[in-house]
Amino acid sequence: MTTHDPAPPAPVPPLARRLLAELLGTALLVTVVVGSGIAAAQLSPDDVGIQLLENSTATVLGLAVLILVLGPVSGAHFNPVVTITDWWLSRRDPAGFSAAHVWPYVAAQTVGAVAGCLLANAMFDIGTTFSGNERASWGHLLGEVVATAGLVLLIFSLVRTGRAALAAPAVGAYIGAAYWFTSSTSFANPAVSVGRMFSDTFAGIAPTSVPAFVVAQAVGAAIGVVLVLVLYPTEATTPHHHPGESHA
C-alpha cells in the first residue's frame, strides 16, 4: 500500500492583497444590499413585503458569490464581528489569525462599506444623504443580537468541524432567512451598518441608530462565541493556516 503525505497548506496571500479583497468584498456586498433595496422600492413601490423579498433574494445570491470569489484570498470576512471572532477563537494557535491584522481588516471593511453605499447611490442616481430610517427600537436591537449570534455560531461551527467549504451557501441561506425572521432584517455587521447610513432609501439606517446596532451586534457575537465553545470545544484536525476559510 502506498501512502501519500498530505498536501502542504496553500501559501498565505500578502496582507495588502487580503485587505484589498476585504475592501472590495464589503463594498460589493453593500452595493448589492443598497442597490437591490433601491431597485425594489422603485419596482414595487406599494408592497413592502415584495420589496423585502427582492432585497433579500439579491443579497443571498450576491453574498454567496462574493464568498466564493474572495474567500481564497482573505477569508471573505466582510464583517468586523467575524474578523474579531476569528482572532479570539484562534489566538492560542500559532497559525491562527494575527491580532496585528484585526484593525487593518476592520478598517478595510468599513471603508469598503461606505464606498459600496456611495456606488449604489450613484448607479441609481440617488443623492448621497444620511438615512432618516430610525431602527434602534428594543425589538430591532434584540433582532440584531439574535442575527449576529446565529451568524457567528454558523460560521465557526463549520470551521471547527472541517466544513468551511460549505460557508458560501450556508451563510447566504442564513442571511436570507434572517432577513425575514428577525425584526431588524439582520444587519449583523458593524461595517455594513456604518455604510448603509449614507443612503436615505429602503435599505438605509439613520446615523443615530448605528451605535446601538453595533453594541447589539457585539453582544450577539459574544453570545455566539460562547455557544461555539460550548457546542464545539475543539477544532477539527485540518490545518488552520490563515483566515482563508470562507467566512462572511
N, C-alpha and C positions, 0 to 999 in steps of 0.2 A: 504494500500500500504506500502510495506516495503522499507525503504531507506537504502542505504549502504554507509558508509564512503569511500572516495577514498583511494586506496591502498597507503601506505607511499612510498616515493621515495626509490629506491634501495640505499644501503649504498655506499659511495664513496670509491673505492679501495684505498689502501695506495699509496702514491706518488711513492715509489720505484717500485711498480708493474706497475703503469701507465707509468713511464719513460721507463721501460723495453719494454712495449708494443709499445711505440713510437719509440724506437731504433730498435726493431725487425721489425715493420711495415715499417718504412722508408728504412731499409736495404733491405727487401724483395722487396719493390717497385722498388728500384734502380736496384736490381738484375734482376727483370723482364724486366725493360726498357733496360738496357745494354745487358743482356743476349740474349733477343729476337732480339736486334739490331745486335749482333754478328752473331747469327744464321741466320738472314735474309740476311746479307751480304754474308754468306757462301752458302746459299741455292739458292739465286737469285743474283749472282754477277753482272749481266749485266742489271738489271732492278731496278732502284732506286724507281720507283713507287710501285713495288711489295714489295720491302724491307720495305717501309714505311707502306704499308698495313699490312704486317706480324708483324712489330714492334708495330703498333697502336692497332691491334687486341689483341695481348698478353697483352698489357698494360691495355686496357679496362677491360679484364676479371680478370687479376691479381689484379688490384686496387679494383674492386668491391668485390672480395673475401676477401681481406685484411681488408676492412672497416667492412664487416660483422663479421669477426673473432675477430678483436681487438677493434672495436668501443665500445662495452660494458665495456672495461677496461679503455681506455684512451681517448675515443672520436675519435680515429683514425684521428688525425690531419695530421700527417706525413709531416707537412709543416709549417715553421715558420710564413708565412703570415696568415694562418688560426689561429694559436695559438695567435698571437698578436691581430688579429682582434677579436677573441673571447673575449679576455680580455677587449679590448677597448669598445666593444658593451655592455658588461655585467658589466662594472666596478662599476656602481652605484647599482648593485644588490648584496645584502649580500650573496646570494647563487651563484653568478657568478664566472667566472674563476679568480683565485687569481693571482695578479701581481707577487707574490713571486714564482709562478710556471712557469712563462713565460720563463725565461732563462734556467732553467733545461730542459724544453721541447725542446727548440731550440737547446741546446747542444746535447741532446739525438738524435734528428732528424739529426743533422749534422754528428755526429759520425756514426750513422746508415747508412746514405747515402754513406759515404766513405767506410764503411765496405761492403755494398752491392755491390758497384762497384768492389772492390777487389775480392769478392766472384765470381762475374760473370766472371772476367778475369781468375780466377783460374779454374773455371769449363770448360772453353773453351781453356785452356792452352794458354792464351794471356798474354804476359808480361805486367806488370803494368807500363805505362809511361804516361806522360802528353799528353793530346789530342792536336793535331795540327789543330783541326776543328774550325777555326775562324767564329764566328757567330754574332759579335757585329756590324752589319750594322744598319742604321736607320730603315730600313724596319723590320728587326728582332726585334729590340727593341720596335717598335710600336706594333708588334705582341705580345710581352710579356706583354705590358700594357693591350692590349685587352683581352688576355687569362686570366690574373690574375684578372682583373676587373670582367670578367664574372664568374670566379670560385667563387670569394667572394660573388657576388650577388646571385649566385645559392645556395650556402651552407646556407647563413644566411637568405635568403628568405624562405627556407624550415624550418629552425629553428624557425623563427619569426611567421610562420603560422602553427606551430604544425605538420609539415610533415617531421621531421628529419628522420623518418624510411625509407623514400624514398632516402636517400642520397647515398647509395651504387650504385643502378642502375643509378641514376641521375648524380652523379659525374663521374662514369665510362663512361657514354654516352657522357657527355660534353667533357671530356678529349679526348675521341676517336674522336669526331667531330673536336675539336680544333687542333688536330694533322694535320688536313687537311685544315682548313680554316684560320689558322694563318701561317705567313711566318716563324715563329720560331719553329714550331711544338709543341708549348705550353709546355714549361718547367713549368712556373707559380709557381715555388717553389725554394726559395734560397738554401735550403739544398740539393735538388736534383741537382741543378746547380753546387754546390761545389763537390758533389760526382762524377758526370759524367765527371769532368775534369781529372779523373785518368784513363781514358780508351781511347786510341787513336784508336777508332773504329767508326762505323756508328753513334752511339748514343752519342759520346763524345762532349765535348766543351772545347776549348782552355782556359787555365787559364786567359789569357789576356781579354777574353770576359766575364768572370764571373762577375766582379764588375759592368759592365754596365747592365748586365742582372738583377742583384739583384736590382739595382736602378730602372730599368723599372718595375720590379715586385712590388716594394714598391709604385711606382706611381700608378700602376694598382690597388693595394689593396686599396689605398686611394680613388680612383675613385669608386671602388666597395662599400666601406663603405658609401660614400655619396649617392649612388644610393639606398642602403639598407635603409638608414634613411629617404630618401625622399619617396620611394615606400612603405615601411613597418615601419612607425614611432613607432608603438607599437608592443610588443611581444605578442604571444599567451598566454593564461592564464595557460598553462601547466607549472609545476614546472621546473625551470632551476637549477638543483642541482649541476652539475659539467659538464665538457666538455665531458660528456658521450654520447652526441648525435654523430651520425656517420658523422664526418667531415673528409674529405680528404684534 
